[in-house]
């Protein structure tokens, strides 16, 4: 009898454990649960199929709220570089700032902030990252990818030189969706754009050139940095943005898969941006189309 009671207690405990695991998994695929899990207090998600009216979900975020896009600015800069290339003003294979333009776009320009830090964080309030001197490299350009803001600041300088006007004015002339967005010169091409979820969604729906997504030779398998985008394991194009150490903690994500696009702008700061990006993708995909 004692053995039967022991087996019964064990079975109940196992069942409770299974229920807890299932509840946890379900919470991670629910937008509200995912936000709470990653310390995101409020936000807005806009998603939909290209050419169709998008759906918008707000979570304690008022309509028209302006967010800092942070590193979601990089796809905007990349789109401007491709527009300049289409006009014959930039060659993706040309050398600039000691690396090819393509390598600057794919974070293969030679800078590793894990080893040398991020010089953008040291800029003073009125300084522009575009004017920042090119810092020493930690690896040979084109041999690997290490996420870096430096290359995108250099690309902003390239755009200014080729158009003989400010980066902001050149971009808004080439990318109509950027008109009306806010812009911070200090973070510039790497993280200076901002605006509403609707504004970024309009930009993110733009087609990405096929040549922008070619896998670099040094990234033989798995996710990789394309020219302006991170290509995830299932082929989804994505980017996320966060800037630690500021009073304005915000987390931003964008996803593209075929004609489907989703943008999420949140107040709050996840512990791990990569994990938050992946969990939010699962939760957003579960939303009704």
N, C-alpha and C positions, 0 to 999 in steps of 0.2 A: 504493500500500500504506500509506504514511504517513497518507493521508487516511482510509483505512478504519480504521486504528488510532485516529486522533483521534476519528472518529465513534463508535467502539465505547466509548472511554473516556468520552466525553460522555454516551452513552446509559446507561452503568453509573452515572455520577454522578447523572443525573436520576432513575434508578430508585431509587437509595439515598435521594435527597432525598424522593421520593414516599413511600417506606417510613417515613422518619423523621417526615414530616408526619402520616401515617396513625397511626403509633404514638403521637405526641403527642396527636392528636385522641382516640384511644381512651382514653389515660390521663386526659384531661380529663373523660371520661364515666364513668370508673371511680371509685368512692367513695374508695378508698385513694389513687389517683393525684391525685384532686381535692384531697383533704386535704393531701397532701404539697405540691402546687403552691401552696396557700394557707397554708402554715405552720401547719396544724392538727395537733397532736400526737396527740390522742385525742378520743373523743367517742361519742355515741350518737345513733342515728336511729330514730325510731318513725313508722310511716306505715300508712295503711289507709283503707278505705271506711267511712263512717259506719254504725254498727250492726253492723259485723263486727269480729272479733278482729284487732287490729293486729299488724303484724310489727315486730320490734325487731332492730336491728343494733348491736352494741357494738364499738368499736375502742379497745382498751386502756382502757376505762372500766368501772369496777365497777358492778354493779347497785345502784340506789338512790342513786347519786351526786347530790348537790345542786349545781346550777349557778345562777349569777346569770342571770336572764332578760334583764337590761338593758332595752333598748327594746321587747322583746316584752311589757313591762308596759303599753305604750300600748293595744293591743287590749283588755286587761283593763279599763283605765280607760274606754275607749270603750263597752264592754259595760255597765259600771256606769252611765254617763250615759244610755244608751238604756233601761236598766231604770228609772232615775229618771224619764225622760220618759214611759214607759208608765204610771207611777204618778201622773203629773200634777205632779211636783215640779220638773221642768225642761222648758223649751221650747227646742228646738234653735235657734230664731230669736231668742231673747232676747239682749240685750246683757249681757255680763259681762266685767269687766276690759278694757273698751274695744273688744270685738269680739263677734260673735255666737258662741254656743256651737258652732255648726257650723264656723265659721272656726277656732276654737281646736282643734277635733278634726282639721281638715284642714291644719294647719300654715300657715294663712293669717291668723294673728292680728297680724302686723306686725313680727315679730322675725326678723332675719337674723343668725345667729351667725357667718357668714363675714365680716360687717362689724363686729359688736359683740362677738364672743366669746359663750361660753356661761356665764352667771352661776352655773349649778349647779356648775361646776367650782371656783368660789371659795368654796363653802359650807364652813363648819367642821364638824367631826365630829358635833356634837350638834345642828346646825341642820337644820330641815326645809325642803325646797324649797317646800312648801305655804305656808309663812310668808314666803317671799321677796317683797320689794316688787316690784311690776310695773315692769320697766325701760323706758327710752325705746324707742320703735318706730323701725324703719328704713324701713317702707313702710306705706301705707294698708291696713288690714285688708280682706280679701275681694278684693284685686286680684291676688294671686299667692300661691304656696305656697313657703315656705322652711322647711326642717326646723328645728324648734325644740322644746326641752324646756319652755320657759317656759309655753306654752299649756296643757300637760298638768298642770303644777304648779298653775296657776290653776284648772283643772277639779277638781283634788283639793280645793281650798279651797271651790269651789262645792258639791261633794258634802257636805263637812263641814257647811256652813251650812244646807243643805236638810234634812239628816237629824239635825242637832244631835248628832252623834257623830263619832268619828274616821273618817277616810277608810278605814282598814283595816277597822274594824268594819262600816261601811256597805257596803263592797264584799263582804265575806264573807257578809253577810246577803242581798245581792242575787245574788251569783255563788257558788253552792255549790262549784263546782270550785276556787275560790280557798282554801277551808278547808284548812289544813294546809300551804299554801305559806309560805315565809319572806317577810319584808317588812322593808325598810330605809327608815326615815323620811327619811333624808337625800335619797335619790334619788326616793323617793315614787312618785306616780302616773306619773312619766315613765320610771322605770327601777328601781324598788325591789323588784319581786317576784322571787322565786326558787323553786327546787324541782327536782323530778325531771322527766325527759322525759315520763314517764307522766302526771304532774300537768298539765303544760302541754298535752299532747295531749288530755286530757279536756276542758280548757277550749276548745282550738282547734276541737274538733268541733262546738261550738255553732253554730247557724245565725246568720248575719249578716243583720240586717234589710235589705231591698232599698233602703230609703231611705238607708241608710248608704253606698251605693255609687254614688249619683248623681254624674255627672261635673260638677265645678264649671265655671261659664261661662268662667273665665279659663284653663282647661286644655282647649283645643279638640281637641288630638290627642295621641296617645302615652300612656305611663304617667302616672298621676296619683295624688295623695293623696286617698283617700276618707275617710270619718269613722272613723279608727282604723286603716285599712289602706292599703297601697300597692297599686294595681291595675296589674299588669304589662300588657305589650302584648297578650298572648294572653288576658287576662281573669283570670289567676291572682291571687288575693289573697295578699299576702306582707308580711313585715316581717323586719328583721334587727336585731340588737343587738350593740354592741361598745363598750367603754369603754377608751380608751387612757390610758396614764400610770398604770396600777395594777399591783400585783404579781400580781393575779389576772386575767390575760389570758384572756378567754373570748369566743367568738363564737357567736351564736345565730340561728337562722332558723326561720321557719314559713311554710308554703304551704297554700293552700286552693283547690281547683278543683272546683266541684260538690260531690259527697259525699266527695271524696278530700282527705285532710289529711296533711301530713308535718311533723315537727318535728325539727330537728337542733341539738344542744347540744354545743359543742366547746371543748376547751382549746387555746389558741393564738390568734394574731392575724393575720388576713390583711392584706396591704398595702392592698387595695381591697375594702371591704365589698360594694359593688354588684356587682363582677365575681364575687366569691366567692359571693354569693347566687345569681346566674344560673348559674354553673357547677355549684353543688351541686344546683340544681333539675334540671338536665339529668341529672346523675348519679343522683339519687334517682328520677327518672321511669324510668330504665333498670332499676331493681331489679325483681325478680319481684313481681307482684301476688298 
